[in-house]
Amino acid sequence: MESQMKNRTFRSAAMALSAAAVSISLAACGSSGPAGTAASADSATMWGLTGGNQPVLQQSVTDWNSAHPDSSIKLDFFANDAYKTKVRTAVGAGQGPTFIYGWGGGVLKSYVDAGQVDDLSGFLADNPEVKDRYLPAVLKNGVIDGKTYALPNNNVQPVVLYFNKDVFDKVGAQAPKTWDELMALVPKFKDAGIAPFSLGGQSRWPDLMWLEYLVERIGGPEVFANIAANKPDAWSDPAVTEALTKIQQLVDAGGFANGFSSIAADSNADQALLYTGKAAMILQGGWIYQGMKKDAADFVKSGKLGYTTFPTVSGGKGDATNVVGNPSNFWSLSSKATDGQKKAALDYVKSGMFSDSNIQALIDSGAVPVVKGIESKLAASPDKDFLTYVYGMAKNAPSFTLSWDQALTPAQGDPCWPTWTRSS
């Protein structure tokens, strides 16, 4: 019954957003072997994602390989959706990379249960300076049953409601603070020939952000906590039904850009609709700021980009400052790696990751590293307004719910992903 309810729920959501199934390519989008040396059998292997943090990770590994030719890393990049399919298949077959890039949560737990990743608790005990570098609230997302199996590797990534200030000025509107205000904006923008919201529906995972936030605002974080804990009838919670109903109403009102089911987020096409003025708003992760900073520098520098929290819902139980998204991305260590590969990987985690230059490079890219004591660095950045806003969102949130597809184990989530989504 529980499984049937879950599938009905997600099929309803999929229909509400008209999310089309899409074939996934597994082709790598770039690679970086050891700089100045040939990859050896003991070269640690690392898979990363194309997009916002790609140049920062690329430079970090290149610098590491130049200085440590005997502890080198072979890095390959994949598009988001392709990576998630490829890494699950590889890890399931015991052939994952040395560094397993992930998000924590239920997917990490599935790796732990299958014995595919190493316990890093001893490493942290032997290297307390590594543990002490992290924001505690973020570090705990790599902990399963009291043991650490994954360490944060980049930046905090709450989901943010972005808006185009020029477009809002054109129709004389303000950023919505409530769901009713959001719905009232839809006809205003449509009458002006502007899509109220951009959405990368072809990628499917951006669709899920709407359901995550609405369930949280309506029922509070406990609703999804019960779902993740497999509690009986958790998917039947009225907050889930109400959230799906509101999504349907938004779709019926024409809230999303025409043809959104063919717009790909991996290509940043959804962002482009926002900064070109074809869409007024987009609900997306904190990471897209990096893409817009690169692809639409004038738009960002001119102050035309606005951002705010997800609206409240009348009668809802969720705190207005609660957030959903990704506390960070994480590295886990493959239990199938050789001793030499494991040593190279742990040496990099200890000394190559979150060096002063790496932290500054993340900030310069428009990201907020998940380490302590960076307030002055954020304040000195040209992007300080956005960076301090995102840092505050994460730091001050009473609850930070991990993206659902990562929070759920594959056994919980796989039946619904073909018709729904995968998150970034």
C-alpha positions in Angstrom: 0.0 0.0 0.0 2.8 2.4 0.9 4.6 1.7 -2.3 1.4 2.2 -4.3 0.7 5.5 -2.6 4.2 6.7 -3.3 3.9 5.8 -7.0 0.5 7.4 -7.3 1.8 10.6 -5.6 4.8 10.9 -7.9 2.8 10.1 -11.0 0.4 12.9 -10.1 3.3 15.2 -9.6 4.8 14.2 -12.9 1.5 14.8 -14.6 1.2 18.2 -12.9 4.5 19.3 -14.3 4.2 17.3 -17.5 7.8 16.1 -17.0 8.9 14.1 -20.0 11.1 11.1 -19.8 14.5 11.8 -21.3 17.3 9.5 -22.4 20.6 9.9 -20.6 24.0 10.1 -22.2 26.9 8.6 -20.3 29.6 10.4 -22.3 32.3 12.1 -20.3 32.5 15.9 -20.9 36.1 16.4 -20.1 39.0 15.0 -18.1 42.2 15.9 -16.4 44.9 13.4 -15.8 47.9 14.0 -13.6 49.7 17.2 -14.7 53.3 16.5 -15.9 53.1 12.7 -15.2 51.4 9.7 -16.6 48.6 8.1 -14.7 49.7 5.0 -12.9 47.8 2.0 -11.3 47.9 3.9 -8.0 46.6 7.2 -9.4 43.4 8.0 -7.5 40.4 8.3 -9.8 37.9 11.1 -9.4 34.6 11.9 -11.1 33.2 15.4 -10.9 30.3 17.4 -12.4 30.4 19.9 -15.3 29.1 23.3 -14.4 29.7 25.9 -11.6 32.5 24.3 -9.7 34.2 22.5 -12.5 37.0 25.1 -13.1 37.7 25.3 -9.3 38.0 21.5 -9.0 40.0 21.3 -12.2 42.6 23.8 -10.9 42.7 22.2 -7.4 43.6 18.8 -8.9 46.0 20.2 -11.5 47.9 22.0 -8.7 47.9 18.9 -6.6 49.2 16.7 -9.4 52.0 19.2 -10.2 53.2 19.2 -6.5 52.5 15.5 -5.8 53.3 13.4 -8.9 53.6 10.3 -6.7 50.1 10.8 -5.3 48.3 11.9 -8.5 44.6 12.1 -9.3 42.9 11.3 -12.6 39.9 13.6 -12.9 36.9 13.1 -15.3 33.8 15.3 -15.6 30.3 14.3 -16.4 27.0 16.2 -16.9 24.7 16.0 -13.8 22.1 13.4 -15.0 24.7 11.3 -16.8 26.9 11.2 -13.7 24.1 10.1 -11.4 23.3 7.2 -13.6 26.9 6.2 -14.3 28.1 6.4 -10.7 25.2 4.2 -9.4 26.0 1.6 -12.0 29.7 1.7 -11.3 29.5 1.6 -7.5 26.9 -1.1 -7.7 29.3 -3.2 -9.7 32.2 -2.5 -7.3 33.9 -0.4 -10.0 33.4 3.1 -8.7 36.1 5.7 -8.8 38.4 6.2 -5.8 36.6 9.5 -5.0 32.9 9.0 -5.1 31.1 12.3 -5.5 27.8 12.5 -3.8 25.3 14.4 -1.6 25.0 12.3 1.5 21.6 11.1 2.7 20.0 7.9 1.6 22.1 7.3 -1.5 25.2 7.4 0.7 23.5 5.0 3.1 22.9 2.5 0.3 26.7 2.6 -0.5 27.5 2.1 3.2 25.0 -0.9 3.5 26.6 -2.5 0.4 30.1 -2.1 1.8 31.2 0.2 -1.1 32.7 3.1 0.9 35.2 3.3 3.7 34.6 4.6 7.2 36.5 7.8 7.5 36.0 8.3 11.3 39.6 7.1 12.0 41.0 9.4 9.5 39.2 12.3 11.2 40.4 11.2 14.6 44.0 11.1 13.4 43.6 14.5 11.6 41.4 16.7 13.9 42.3 19.8 11.9 40.4 18.3 8.9 37.2 17.8 11.0 37.5 21.3 12.5 37.6 23.1 9.2 33.9 22.3 8.4 30.7 23.9 9.5 29.3 21.2 11.9 25.8 21.3 10.4 27.2 20.4 7.0 29.7 17.8 8.2 26.9 15.7 9.8 25.4 15.0 6.4 28.2 12.6 5.8 27.5 10.6 9.0 25.6 7.3 8.9 24.9 5.4 12.1 27.4 7.6 14.0 30.3 7.0 11.6 31.6 9.4 8.9 31.6 8.1 5.4 31.7 11.3 3.4 33.4 14.7 3.7 32.1 18.0 2.3 34.1 19.1 -0.7 32.8 22.4 -2.0 30.0 24.9 -1.2 26.7 25.2 0.5 23.8 25.1 -2.0 20.3 26.0 -0.7 17.5 26.4 -3.3 16.8 30.1 -4.0 14.0 32.0 -5.7 15.7 34.2 -8.3 14.0 37.0 -10.1 14.8 39.6 -12.9 14.4 43.1 -11.3 14.0 44.7 -14.7 11.1 42.5 -15.6 9.5 43.1 -12.2 9.9 46.9 -12.6 8.2 46.6 -16.0 5.0 45.2 -14.5 5.3 47.1 -11.3 5.6 44.0 -9.1 7.5 43.0 -5.9 9.1 39.7 -5.1 6.4 37.4 -3.7 6.4 36.7 0.0 3.4 34.4 0.1 2.0 31.7 -2.2 -1.1 33.9 -2.9 1.2 36.7 -4.0 3.1 34.4 -6.2 -0.1 33.2 -7.9 -1.3 36.8 -8.4 1.9 37.6 -10.3 1.2 34.9 -12.9 -1.4 36.8 -15.0 0.6 40.0 -14.7 3.6 38.6 -16.3 1.6 36.6 -18.9 -0.2 39.8 -19.9 3.2 41.4 -20.5 4.3 38.5 -22.7 6.8 37.2 -20.1 6.8 33.7 -18.7 6.3 33.9 -14.9 8.7 31.0 -14.2 11.5 29.3 -16.1 11.9 25.6 -15.5 14.4 23.1 -16.8 11.8 20.3 -17.1 13.8 18.1 -19.5 16.3 17.6 -16.7 13.4 16.7 -14.3 15.3 17.4 -11.0 14.4 21.1 -11.0 10.7 20.1 -10.9 11.3 18.4 -7.6 12.4 21.6 -5.9 8.8 22.9 -6.1 7.4 19.9 -4.3 10.2 19.9 -1.7 9.6 23.5 -0.7 5.8 23.4 -0.8 5.6 20.3 1.4 8.0 21.9 3.8 6.1 25.2 3.9 2.8 23.5 4.3 3.6 20.7 6.7 7.0 21.5 8.1 10.2 19.4 7.8 8.6 16.5 9.8 6.6 15.5 6.8 9.5 14.5 4.7 11.4 13.2 7.7 8.6 10.7 8.1 8.8 9.8 4.4 12.6 9.3 4.6 12.1 7.2 7.8 9.6 4.9 5.9 6.9 5.6 8.5 3.5 4.1 7.6 1.3 6.3 5.4 3.9 9.1 5.3 3.3 9.7 1.6 -0.4 10.1 2.4 0.2 13.2 4.6 -2.2 16.0 3.7 0.7 18.3 3.1 1.8 16.2 0.2 -1.6 16.3 -1.4 -2.0 20.0 -0.9 1.5 20.7 -2.4 0.6 18.7 -5.5 -2.7 20.5 -5.8 -0.9 23.9 -5.7 1.6 22.7 -8.3 -1.3 21.7 -10.5 -2.9 25.1 -10.0 0.3 26.9 -11.0 0.7 24.7 -14.1 -3.0 25.3 -15.1 -2.5 29.1 -14.6 0.3 29.0 -17.1 3.0 29.6 -14.5 5.9 28.0 -16.4 7.5 28.9 -19.7 6.0 27.3 -22.8 7.8 24.1 -23.7 9.5 23.8 -20.3 9.6 20.0 -20.6 12.1 20.4 -23.4 14.4 22.9 -21.5 17.6 21.4 -20.2 19.1 22.6 -17.0 22.5 21.0 -17.7 22.9 23.4 -20.6 21.9 26.4 -18.4 19.0 27.1 -20.8 16.7 27.7 -17.9 19.0 30.4 -16.5 19.2 32.1 -19.9 15.4 32.7 -19.9 15.7 34.6 -16.7 18.7 36.9 -17.5 17.4 37.6 -21.1 14.1 38.8 -19.6 12.0 36.0 -21.2 11.1 34.7 -17.7 10.5 36.6 -14.5 11.6 34.1 -12.0 13.3 30.7 -11.5 13.5 28.4 -8.5 16.9 26.9 -8.6 20.0 26.0 -6.5 22.5 28.4 -5.2 25.0 27.0 -7.7 23.4 28.7 -10.7 24.7 32.0 -9.5 28.1 30.8 -10.7 26.7 30.0 -14.2 25.0 33.4 -14.5 28.1 35.2 -13.3 30.0 33.6 -16.1 27.4 33.6 -18.9 25.6 36.9 -18.0 28.2 38.9 -16.2 26.7 42.3 -17.1 23.3 41.2 -15.8 24.8 40.1 -12.5 27.2 43.0 -12.0 24.5 45.6 -12.8 22.4 44.4 -9.9 19.5 43.3 -12.1 19.5 39.8 -10.4 17.2 39.5 -7.4 16.9 36.6 -5.0 14.7 35.7 -2.1 13.4 32.8 0.0 10.5 30.6 -1.1 7.1 32.1 -0.2 5.1 31.1 2.9 1.8 29.3 2.5 -1.3 30.5 4.5 -1.9 28.2 7.4 1.4 26.3 6.8 3.4 24.9 9.7 6.9 25.3 8.1 9.2 28.1 9.3 9.7 30.7 6.7 13.5 30.5 7.1 13.7 26.7 6.6 15.5 25.8 3.4 15.8 22.8 1.1 18.7 21.9 -1.2 22.2 20.5 -0.8 24.2 21.4 2.3 27.3 20.5 0.1 28.6 17.9 -2.2 30.8 15.2 -0.6 33.7 12.9 -1.3 33.4 9.3 -0.2 36.3 6.8 -0.5 35.7 3.7 -2.5 36.3 0.5 -0.4 37.4 -1.2 -3.6 40.3 1.2 -4.3 43.9 0.0 -3.9 45.9 1.0 -0.8 48.0 3.4 -3.0 44.8 5.0 -4.4 43.4 5.4 -0.9 46.5 7.0 0.4 46.6 9.5 -2.5 43.0 10.3 -2.0 43.3 10.9 1.8 46.5 13.0 1.3 44.5 15.2 -1.1 41.6 15.5 1.3 43.9 16.6 4.1 46.2 19.0 2.2 44.9 19.7 -1.2 41.2 20.4 -0.6 40.2 23.7 1.1 43.6 25.2 0.8 43.7 29.0 1.0 43.8 29.2 -2.8 41.0 26.7 -3.2 38.7 28.5 -0.7 39.4 31.8 -2.5 38.8 30.2 -5.9 35.4 29.0 -4.7 34.4 32.5 -3.4 35.7 34.1 -6.6 33.5 31.8 -8.6 30.4 32.9 -6.7 30.2 30.1 -4.2 30.2 29.8 -0.4 32.7 27.2 0.9 31.4 25.0 3.7 34.3 26.0 6.1 34.5 28.1 9.2 35.9 31.6 9.5 35.2 32.9 6.0 33.0 35.8 6.8 35.7 38.4 6.1 36.5 36.8 2.8 32.8 36.8 1.8 32.5 40.5 2.8 35.5 41.3 0.6 34.1 39.7 -2.5 32.4 41.6 -5.4 29.6 39.1 -4.9 29.3 39.8 -1.2 25.6 40.5 -1.3 24.6 37.1 -2.7 27.3 35.2 -0.9 26.5 36.6 2.5 22.8 36.0 1.8 23.3 32.4 0.9 25.7 31.9 3.9 23.0 33.4 6.2 20.3 31.2 4.7 22.2 28.0 5.5 23.7 29.2 8.8 20.4 30.5 10.2 17.9 27.9 8.9 16.2 25.9 11.7 15.9 23.1 9.2 17.9 22.3 6.0 16.3 19.4 4.2 18.5 17.6 1.7 17.2 17.2 -1.8 14.7 14.4 -1.8 16.3 12.1 -4.4 19.5 12.1 -2.4 17.9 11.9 1.0 16.0 8.8 0.0 17.7 5.5 -0.6 17.5 4.1 -4.1 15.1 1.5 -2.8 12.8 4.2 -1.6 13.2 6.5 -4.6 13.9 4.4 -7.7 10.2 3.5 -8.4 9.4 7.2 -8.8 12.5 8.6 -10.5 11.6 7.4 -14.0 8.5 9.6 -14.0 9.8 12.3 -11.8 13.3 13.7 -11.3 16.8 13.6 -10.1 18.3 16.6 -8.2 21.6 18.5 -8.5 
